[in-house]
Amino acid sequence: MKQSVLAGEIIVKPIAAFVPRADLRVPGGEIHHTIGTMFLKGEKIARIRRVIDDYPHFPEIYGPDIVMARQVTEGNSDHEVFIRVRKHFVITVVLNITTRVRWTELDATHAMEHSTSTHIGEAQDPENPDAGERADDRGFLWRYDSFWRLEETPQGVLVEHEIISLSRRAPASLRFVLRPLLQRLPQESMYQSVLATRQTLEKRKDSLAVSMNSKAQTVSAR
């Protein structure tokens, strides 16, 4: 698998692929635990952080699921972020999520960012999400934790993204129909998240190259 990642492939798997005996059972709930890995050739940890912490641009980077994001407390290595997520299952659901984000530089070539939910509320009206949250909890998402682990090498950065979430177990009458969907969604979301990060870095690198080339031509013309 490591050779595939170093060759440019994005690998996304449930935790059971790495820990076959992982116990994800919880009374009345479902734990979704997914890990994604990729290698970003020629990248630096600092540049990757500028993407995964670029909250005002989350809707364009990680949309359409994320429709709003903003940092709500000050702090470089420890702060809170508000994220609004819009998902369509059988129905449309809008979730307001507040997370505590902690950035840790382990050493010169290793860093980690951990986000953990401190509040998750479902909008009463998906078409007017600022109107308030539902008093009854339908359990689409109870808990959420995300880890970005970065290892910088002379060739680039090895990225591991891990997401653990807890939601209500599907009703018995719908479990046969919904379980395949609920098991597939975390892996699909993870793949899109990791891919979007890579694509954004590539776009910004291209934009920088164009800008530098334009400036060089301007200087040369003088």
C-alpha positions, 0 to 999 in steps of 0.5 A: 500500500505504501508504494501505491501512496508514494506513486500518487494514489489516494488510499481510503479504508475503514479502520477494520482494514488495518485493525480487523478486530476493531470493536465499533459496537456501541448501544444504540449507535454506529461508529464510523472510523475511516483513514485516508492516506496520500503523498503530496510530492514537493509540498511542505507542511506549512502550505498544507496547513494553509489549506486545511485551516483556510476556513473562509474558503471551505465552501469552495474547497470542500463543498458542496457539503460544507456551506459555511465555516469560520474561526470563532475564537482567536489562537494560532495553535488552539481555537474554535471553528464553526462549520455548517454542513448540508447533507442529502440522504433520503431527506436534506439535513443541515448540521451546525458543528462547533469544533475545538482545533488543536495544532501540534508541531511534534518536531521539524518534520512532523505535525498533527491537527486534531479537531473534536466536536464540542457542539452538534445541532440540527437546523430546524429548517434546512432552507433557513438554518439560522432560524434555530435548531431542533429540540429533538435529536434525530442522531445524524451525527452525535460526535466527530473527531478528525486528525490530520497527520503530516510527515515532511520528507525531502521529496514531499509530505506524507498525509494521513487523515483520520475521521471518527464519528458517532451517529444513531443506529438506523431503525431496525426496519430500515437497517438493511437498506440504510446500512450499506449507504451509511458504511459507504458515505464516510469513505466517499466523504473522506476520499473527496476531502483528501482529493480536494486538499490535493487539488487546492494545493495544485491550483494554488501552486499553479496560480503562484507560478503564473504570478511569478512568471508574470512579474518576471516578464514585467521586470524583463520588459523594463 
